[in-house]
Amino acid sequence: MTESPGNKNILIALLVVAAFLIGALTTEVRYLKKSNSQNSQSLNNAQNVAKEENISAPPLTDSDHVLGNRNSRLLFIVYSDLECPFCKLFHHTTKQILEEYKDNLAIVYRHFPLDIHPKARKEAEAVECAQEIGKPDDFWKLVDKIFEVTPSNNGLNPDDLPKLAMQIGLNENKFKDCLSSGKFAQRVESDYSQGSRAGISATPSSVIIDTKTGKTKTITGAVQANQIKSVIDSMLKE
């Protein structure tokens, strides 16, 4: 019995639809696995809110980058990596916290570029250059800009750094000269080494120091603002 052309066309169409459905299902399974992995990591970060005396962060120095009043009672020291996706989330959270507790708290930024993000070290040097050729606020402006545009996990094109510097009002040639000189590579390494000796092993990791009581609290991961607030409120009551 000879199969008609119409039946062949129907069979081909069914095979195409079946292949499409299998492909779509495979993609969805991969997405769910990735999503569940990310959610699991976020959950793990959120569970490790605060611990007593877990990390002994070096005291504040004149060279530290401080957002807010450096004489505040609470110093919120954040060890961060500019290509870390969780640091990108947490950076926004810390600025929210500063806005609410600006009378009692200041944010301190320290570099901790992870080996899995090789581009992060040059980006860290870039924000140091921003302060040198501009003003102290330009350090924070470029940090904000990098976190705003990078897709994270080594996703930022290094050639975009001078463009970002120009967007915050810096001189392009001066910025390029500073960045290419590598003059701040040792500063970045110093932050990293001191953080490592203090017990930092992942980003973001934070230490809140109460300059009044001398007590500290360690925050691990990109925890939510309300969890950080509960820690700060308890410290301010002492």
Secondary structure, DSSP 8 states (H G I E B T S, - for coil): ----HHHHHHHHHHHHHHHHHHHHHHHHHHHHHHHHHHHHHHHHHHH---EET--------TTSEEES-TT-SEEEEEEE-TT-HHHHHHHHHHHHHHHHSTTTEEEEEEE---TT-THHHHHHHHHHHHHHHS-HHHHHHHHHHHHHH--SSS-S-GGGHHHHHHHTT--HHHHHHHHHHTTTHHHHHHHHHHHHHHT--SSSEEEEEETTT--EEEEESS--HHHHHHHHHHHHT-
